[in-house]
Amino acid sequence: MLLIEVILHGRGWSCQDWYETYTDLPNRMTKITVKDRHVIETTDAERKATSPEGLQLAIDELVKKYSCARSFTRPSGTEDIVRVYAEADTRENADALAYEVSVKVYELAGGIGDRPKPL
């Protein structure tokens, strides 16, 4: 804690100044039912999909369409579902990104049941 106070003092910031540097973006979490959750493998603290092939590239391309956006997927630890997280500059964009990534997960990771619908 002392180190944080030293850094803030060195920058001439108050705790309020530091707090105001972070803006929470609108986000959406969805889940997709899949045949086998083990088809999804991740790296980089579960922020990058390494399997199935092509999923991360598809996510990266979708993210480029939106401002201040990011999205990642991760398999459930207990059931055959994949969680999709998306955030963007507006609620509408976060919802649209989550939907588009969900469709890719459904298509590339063996989704079962109803296809994802727009949020």
Backbone as a chain_set.jsonl record, in Angstrom:
{"seq": "MLLIEVILHGRGWSCQDWYETYTDLPNRMTKITVKDRHVIETTDAERKATSPEGLQLAIDELVKKYSCARSFTRPSGTEDIVRVYAEADTRENADALAYEVSVKVYELAGGIGDRPKPL", "coords": {"N": [[0.831, -1.189, 0.0], [1.959, 1.182, 0.736], [3.746, 1.606, -1.359], [1.991, 2.221, -3.444], [0.959, 4.639, -2.524], [3.293, 6.186, -2.643], [3.78, 6.221, -5.405], [1.435, 7.527, -6.328], [1.747, 9.992, -5.037], [4.117, 10.855, -6.262], [3.187, 11.313, -8.836], [1.488, 13.331, -8.345], [-1.154, 12.802, -7.814], [-4.4, 12.289, -6.389], [-6.248, 9.818, -4.483], [-8.77, 9.814, -5.613], [-8.235, 10.89, -8.162], [-6.785, 8.777, -9.25], [-8.718, 6.754, -9.191], [-10.517, 7.751, -11.085], [-9.256, 7.253, -13.477], [-9.994, 4.869, -14.514], [-12.466, 3.419, -16.506], [-15.382, 1.687, -16.486], [-16.468, -0.488, -18.901], [-19.439, -1.191, -20.84], [-20.67, -4.533, -20.721], [-21.181, -8.018, -21.616], [-22.125, -11.276, -20.752], [-22.426, -14.498, -21.972], [-23.605, -17.876, -22.511], [-22.844, -20.921, -24.18], [-24.105, -24.002, -25.112], [-22.31, -26.938, -25.629], [-21.117, -29.954, -27.301], [-18.828, -31.051, -26.141], [-16.984, -29.642, -23.716], [-14.232, -29.644, -23.538], [-13.19, -29.171, -25.98], [-12.603, -26.533, -26.253], [-9.721, -24.795, -25.669], [-7.513, -22.737, -23.826], [-5.225, -19.935, -23.374], [-2.981, -17.507, -21.889], [-4.115, -16.517, -19.401], [-6.735, -17.397, -19.798], [-7.641, -15.716, -21.815], [-7.193, -16.007, -24.498], [-8.072, -18.151, -27.102], [-6.838, -21.292, -27.941], [-7.736, -23.484, -29.164], [-10.822, -24.505, -30.581], [-9.247, -24.704, -33.826], [-8.971, -21.677, -35.557], [-10.892, -20.279, -34.102], [-9.945, -18.197, -32.357], [-8.877, -16.396, -34.218], [-11.211, -15.692, -35.579], [-12.615, -14.432, -33.475], [-10.889, -12.271, -32.982], [-11.154, -10.856, -35.4], [-13.868, -10.13, -35.286], [-13.873, -8.487, -33.014], [-12.467, -6.275, -33.952], [-14.352, -4.802, -35.295], [-15.637, -3.157, -33.535], [-15.602, -0.384, -31.232], [-13.265, 0.148, -28.614], [-13.274, -2.539, -27.761], [-13.323, -5.968, -26.57], [-13.138, -9.531, -26.366], [-13.591, -12.803, -25.09], [-13.409, -16.384, -24.655], [-14.238, -19.16, -22.552], [-14.096, -22.461, -21.312], [-16.554, -24.088, -19.262], [-15.875, -25.355, -16.015], [-17.285, -27.495, -15.074], [-19.517, -28.295, -16.582], [-20.839, -28.983, -19.893], [-20.564, -26.402, -21.324], [-19.707, -23.268, -22.844], [-18.449, -20.238, -21.878], [-18.959, -16.926, -22.93], [-17.489, -13.82, -23.042], [-17.917, -10.381, -23.558], [-17.037, -7.018, -24.226], [-17.588, -3.548, -24.921], [-17.755, -0.204, -26.31], [-20.406, 0.688, -26.065], [-23.572, -0.448, -24.708], [-25.172, -1.658, -26.669], [-23.268, -2.36, -28.598], [-21.663, -4.124, -27.114], [-23.516, -6.155, -26.636], [-24.033, -6.948, -29.298], [-21.485, -7.839, -30.109], [-21.087, -9.948, -28.286], [-23.126, -11.675, -29.135], [-22.27, -12.238, -31.809], [-19.778, -13.491, -31.363], [-20.669, -15.64, -29.877], [-22.102, -17.056, -31.835], [-19.968, -17.862, -33.478], [-18.588, -19.529, -31.678], [-20.542, -21.488, -31.327], [-20.629, -22.535, -33.952], [-17.94, -23.387, -34.416], [-17.135, -24.866, -32.213], [-18.752, -27.018, -31.791], [-21.498, -26.551, -31.07], [-24.644, -27.291, -29.507], [-28.21, -27.777, -29.519], [-30.433, -24.924, -29.638], [-29.449, -22.383, -31.959], [-27.498, -19.473, -31.146], [-29.237, -16.438, -30.394], [-29.826, -13.006, -31.343], [-29.11, -10.56, -28.829]], "CA": [[0.0, 0.0, 0.0], [2.861, 2.334, 0.795], [4.269, 1.816, -2.703], [0.942, 2.906, -4.211], [0.931, 6.031, -2.065], [4.492, 6.845, -3.158], [3.559, 6.455, -6.837], [0.416, 8.574, -6.461], [2.362, 11.258, -4.62], [5.066, 11.231, -7.308], [2.423, 11.819, -9.976], [0.638, 14.441, -7.913], [-2.537, 12.338, -7.896], [-5.127, 11.845, -5.201], [-6.914, 8.517, -4.719], [-9.878, 10.079, -6.531], [-7.654, 11.004, -9.5], [-6.438, 7.413, -9.673], [-9.993, 6.063, -9.424], [-11.15, 8.281, -12.292], [-8.543, 6.817, -14.681], [-10.609, 3.63, -14.99], [-13.858, 3.499, -16.922], [-15.963, 0.365, -16.674], [-17.199, -0.54, -20.161], [-20.577, -2.108, -20.882], [-20.237, -5.888, -21.062], [-22.212, -9.048, -21.662], [-21.654, -12.653, -20.612], [-23.397, -15.48, -22.452], [-23.076, -19.243, -22.484], [-23.227, -21.756, -25.314], [-24.025, -25.432, -24.819], [-21.509, -27.649, -26.628], [-21.025, -31.399, -27.1], [-17.706, -31.359, -25.255], [-16.315, -28.397, -23.319], [-12.78, -29.786, -23.663], [-12.793, -28.72, -27.314], [-12.063, -25.182, -26.061], [-8.505, -24.681, -24.873], [-7.137, -21.327, -23.756], [-3.939, -19.535, -22.827], [-2.955, -16.092, -21.491], [-5.126, -16.326, -18.354], [-8.032, -17.689, -20.423], [-8.063, -14.623, -22.689], [-6.956, -16.388, -25.896], [-8.425, -19.542, -27.407], [-5.872, -21.996, -28.779], [-8.484, -24.541, -29.825], [-10.58, -25.111, -31.876], [-8.518, -23.909, -34.806], [-9.724, -20.623, -36.219], [-11.796, -19.535, -33.221], [-9.356, -16.937, -31.896], [-8.802, -15.502, -35.371], [-12.573, -15.182, -35.799], [-12.907, -13.488, -32.393], [-10.093, -11.064, -33.229], [-11.769, -10.118, -36.513], [-15.118, -9.538, -34.808], [-13.544, -7.413, -32.073], [-12.013, -5.11, -34.728], [-15.515, -4.066, -35.795], [-16.22, -2.34, -32.47], [-14.701, 0.528, -30.528], [-12.909, -0.2, -27.226], [-13.875, -3.858, -27.555], [-12.568, -7.197, -26.372], [-13.999, -10.674, -26.12], [-12.89, -14.066, -24.917], [-14.234, -17.546, -24.321], [-13.609, -20.137, -21.661], [-14.992, -23.578, -21.022], [-16.963, -24.309, -17.879], [-15.116, -26.405, -15.349], [-18.142, -28.572, -14.576], [-20.565, -28.724, -17.504], [-20.497, -28.787, -21.295], [-20.912, -25.075, -21.827], [-18.613, -22.327, -23.055], [-18.847, -18.873, -21.52], [-18.477, -15.886, -23.834], [-17.482, -12.491, -22.431], [-17.663, -9.32, -24.53], [-17.25, -5.645, -23.787], [-17.403, -2.557, -25.977], [-18.016, 1.169, -25.891], [-21.825, 0.878, -25.728], [-24.305, -1.675, -24.38], [-25.597, -2.266, -27.921], [-22.102, -2.982, -29.225], [-21.272, -5.271, -26.282], [-24.499, -7.211, -26.919], [-23.821, -7.434, -30.669], [-20.237, -8.597, -30.116], [-21.332, -11.21, -27.571], [-23.919, -12.514, -30.028], [-21.458, -12.694, -32.945], [-18.792, -14.449, -30.861], [-21.438, -16.834, -29.505], [-22.38, -17.796, -33.068], [-18.711, -18.51, -33.874], [-18.351, -20.636, -30.75], [-21.522, -22.518, -31.68], [-20.243, -23.146, -35.218], [-16.599, -23.977, -34.417], [-16.867, -25.692, -31.03], [-19.737, -28.092, -31.66], [-22.687, -26.146, -30.328], [-25.837, -28.131, -29.629], [-29.418, -27.047, -29.146], [-30.764, -23.761, -30.462], [-28.393, -21.424, -32.288], [-27.627, -18.214, -30.391], [-30.097, -15.403, -30.958], [-29.369, -11.655, -30.96], [-29.507, -10.148, -27.478]], "C": [[0.872, 1.248, 0.0], [3.424, 2.638, -0.593], [3.256, 2.567, -3.566], [0.883, 4.371, -3.823], [2.127, 6.81, -2.591], [4.303, 7.179, -4.642], [2.539, 7.57, -7.053], [0.993, 9.941, -6.108], [3.329, 11.76, -5.699], [4.376, 11.794, -8.544], [1.569, 13.041, -9.621], [-0.837, 14.095, -7.971], [-3.101, 12.069, -6.511], [-5.693, 10.451, -5.504], [-8.065, 8.687, -5.697], [-9.371, 10.213, -7.966], [-7.353, 9.624, -10.069], [-7.71, 6.639, -10.041], [-10.615, 6.487, -10.757], [-10.422, 7.887, -13.579], [-9.154, 5.56, -15.27], [-12.075, 3.875, -15.334], [-14.352, 2.085, -17.194], [-16.798, 0.383, -17.946], [-18.406, -1.467, -20.052], [-20.103, -3.492, -21.32], [-21.418, -6.845, -21.034], [-21.529, -10.412, -21.537], [-22.773, -13.563, -21.095], [-22.795, -16.873, -22.294], [-23.677, -20.034, -23.627], [-23.079, -23.211, -24.885], [-23.304, -26.124, -25.97], [-21.491, -29.145, -26.315], [-19.97, -31.747, -26.059], [-16.934, -30.081, -24.942], [-14.809, -28.451, -23.498], [-12.261, -29.409, -25.048], [-12.191, -27.307, -27.236], [-10.847, -25.271, -25.153], [-8.055, -23.233, -24.933], [-5.725, -21.157, -23.21], [-4.06, -18.073, -22.398], [-4.092, -15.783, -20.515], [-6.547, -16.442, -18.906], [-8.556, -16.555, -21.298], [-7.876, -14.923, -24.169], [-7.291, -17.865, -26.075], [-7.359, -20.139, -28.316], [-6.536, -23.13, -29.556], [-9.967, -24.262, -29.596], [-9.887, -24.131, -32.832], [-9.446, -22.899, -35.469], [-10.615, -19.8, -35.306], [-11.191, -18.202, -32.802], [-9.238, -15.932, -33.032], [-10.169, -14.879, -35.655], [-12.954, -14.162, -34.737], [-12.164, -12.179, -32.631], [-10.69, -10.217, -34.339], [-13.071, -9.452, -36.083], [-14.854, -8.357, -33.888], [-13.139, -6.139, -32.819], [-13.171, -4.246, -35.221], [-16.06, -3.054, -34.786], [-15.16, -1.493, -31.777], [-14.499, 0.065, -29.085], [-13.401, -1.598, -26.854], [-12.84, -4.927, -27.237], [-13.566, -8.307, -26.103], [-13.131, -11.898, -25.929], [-13.871, -15.146, -24.509], [-13.483, -18.404, -23.321], [-14.604, -21.246, -21.38], [-15.363, -23.606, -19.544], [-16.088, -25.409, -17.294], [-15.954, -27.613, -14.975], [-19.198, -29.071, -15.555], [-20.165, -28.39, -18.935], [-21.087, -27.489, -21.836], [-19.629, -24.269, -21.985], [-19.152, -20.949, -22.726], [-18.183, -17.896, -22.486], [-18.598, -14.557, -23.111], [-17.179, -11.487, -23.537], [-17.879, -7.973, -23.868], [-16.932, -4.706, -24.937], [-17.835, -1.197, -25.449], [-19.469, 1.442, -25.521], [-22.455, -0.47, -25.396], [-24.708, -2.402, -25.663], [-24.433, -2.986, -28.603], [-21.614, -4.193, -28.43], [-22.219, -6.445, -26.542], [-24.279, -7.812, -28.309], [-22.557, -8.283, -30.754], [-20.423, -9.946, -29.416], [-22.13, -12.177, -28.442], [-23.059, -13.092, -31.148], [-20.406, -13.712, -32.507], [-19.498, -15.752, -30.464], [-21.75, -17.693, -30.72], [-21.12, -18.532, -33.525], [-18.387, -19.692, -32.969], [-19.287, -21.794, -31.096], [-21.077, -23.272, -32.934], [-18.932, -23.939, -35.12], [-16.33, -24.945, -33.267], [-17.935, -26.759, -30.799], [-20.933, -27.735, -30.81], [-23.843, -27.099, -30.555], [-27.04, -27.332, -29.138], [-29.646, -25.882, -30.093], [-29.534, -22.906, -30.733], [-28.578, -20.161, -31.456], [-28.508, -17.223, -31.149], [-29.569, -14.041, -30.524], [-29.912, -11.285, -29.575], [-30.324, -8.888, -27.503]], "O": [[0.557, 2.242, -0.655], [3.563, 3.805, -0.961], [3.631, 3.453, -4.333], [0.772, 5.245, -4.682], [1.988, 7.979, -2.95], [4.626, 8.283, -5.081], [2.758, 8.46, -7.875], [0.749, 10.926, -6.805], [3.353, 12.951, -6.01], [4.927, 12.661, -9.222], [1.004, 13.693, -10.499], [-1.68, 14.973, -8.155], [-2.384, 11.677, -5.59], [-5.621, 9.972, -6.636], [-8.314, 7.807, -6.521], [-10.003, 9.705, -8.893], [-7.637, 9.346, -11.235], [-7.765, 5.961, -11.067], [-11.177, 5.657, -11.471], [-10.923, 8.161, -14.67], [-8.861, 5.213, -16.414], [-12.822, 4.462, -14.552], [-13.801, 1.376, -18.036], [-17.733, 1.176, -18.065], [-18.398, -2.416, -19.267], [-19.238, -3.61, -22.188], [-22.49, -6.538, -20.512], [-20.487, -10.658, -22.145], [-23.924, -13.422, -20.682], [-21.613, -17.018, -21.98], [-24.838, -19.858, -23.997], [-22.039, -23.602, -24.354], [-23.64, -25.923, -27.137], [-21.812, -29.555, -25.199], [-20.176, -32.613, -25.208], [-16.299, -29.509, -25.827], [-14.167, -27.406, -23.6], [-11.052, -29.335, -25.269], [-11.361, -26.94, -28.068], [-10.927, -25.753, -24.024], [-8.196, -22.575, -25.964], [-5.121, -22.083, -22.67], [-5.126, -17.472, -22.531], [-4.92, -14.907, -20.764], [-7.44, -15.683, -18.528], [-9.763, -16.435, -21.506], [-8.355, -14.167, -25.014], [-6.851, -18.715, -25.301], [-7.017, -19.555, -29.344], [-5.954, -23.668, -30.498], [-10.337, -23.82, -28.509], [-9.94, -22.913, -32.66], [-10.557, -23.229, -35.886], [-11.057, -18.719, -35.697], [-11.862, -17.174, -32.884], [-9.474, -14.741, -32.831], [-10.269, -13.685, -35.936], [-13.552, -13.134, -35.055], [-12.743, -11.101, -32.499], [-10.729, -8.992, -34.232], [-13.343, -8.319, -36.48], [-15.537, -7.337, -33.974], [-13.44, -5.037, -32.36], [-12.973, -3.072, -35.533], [-16.858, -2.189, -35.147], [-13.981, -1.846, -31.744], [-15.445, -0.357, -28.42], [-13.891, -1.807, -25.745], [-11.663, -4.814, -27.578], [-14.692, -8.061, -25.67], [-12.065, -12.018, -26.532], [-14.993, -14.876, -24.081], [-12.254, -18.378, -23.254], [-15.801, -21.002, -21.229], [-14.579, -23.197, -18.687], [-15.62, -26.29, -18.016], [-15.409, -28.65, -14.599], [-19.727, -30.168, -15.375], [-19.25, -27.597, -19.157], [-21.98, -27.489, -22.683], [-18.611, -24.548, -21.35], [-20.195, -20.543, -23.239], [-17.003, -18.025, -22.812], [-19.671, -14.202, -22.624], [-16.289, -11.712, -24.358], [-18.786, -7.804, -23.054], [-16.122, -5.017, -25.81], [-18.228, -1.059, -24.291], [-19.736, 2.348, -24.731], [-21.921, -1.516, -25.766], [-24.599, -3.626, -25.74], [-24.597, -4.091, -29.121], [-21.193, -5.187, -29.021], [-21.781, -7.59, -26.654], [-24.331, -9.03, -28.482], [-22.556, -9.331, -31.398], [-19.958, -10.972, -29.913], [-21.832, -13.372, -28.476], [-23.107, -14.293, -31.412], [-20.17, -14.694, -33.21], [-18.972, -16.841, -30.696], [-21.674, -18.92, -30.65], [-21.193, -19.696, -33.917], [-17.957, -20.741, -33.448], [-18.86, -22.948, -31.149], [-21.138, -24.501, -32.977], [-18.826, -25.033, -35.674], [-15.404, -25.752, -33.338], [-18.005, -27.34, -29.716], [-21.343, -28.502, -29.938], [-24.009, -27.647, -31.644], [-26.894, -26.337, -28.429], [-29.121, -25.856, -31.205], [-28.686, -22.722, -29.86], [-29.705, -19.818, -31.098], [-28.515, -17.184, -32.38], [-28.941, -13.921, -29.473], [-31.027, -11.655, -29.209], [-30.74, -8.402, -26.451]]}, "num_chains": 1, "name": "protein.A"}
